[in-house]
Amino acid sequence: MQVRSLLLLLVLILVAATAEAGKNKKEKAKKDGSKCEDWRWGPCVPSSKDCGLGYREGTCKDESKKLKCKIPCNWKKKFGADCKYKFESWGGCSAQTGLKTRSGILKKALYNAQCEETVYVTKPCSSKIKSKSKGQ
């Protein structure tokens, strides 16, 4: 009977210690955070060149913060890294321009970014001629 009581007491102490540790982590996060909820974030500005690691500055009333951010080096810089689009398939090749086009509809705007609802991209047509009939 004493062994059971001792085990029950140990389990209760362990549960209480775990709950207290979780509470401390939440309090640490709140100390670093702010009570302000209307943050306005600027674009991600790379530390060097035009892509890679950088910082994004945010302001809320009289407070300001800097967050780490990253612009992928293969990103379509024309749209900005904070505008995410869902693109259609590439259209046919235009004989007049030698370009293919496709459109993208805005899926998500991160950090209150000002994004266009619909964007259009073009790329040169492939010079390769694809043959559909194999084995003839």
Order of alpha helices (4+ residues) and beta strands (2+ residues): alpha-beta-beta-beta-beta-beta-beta-beta
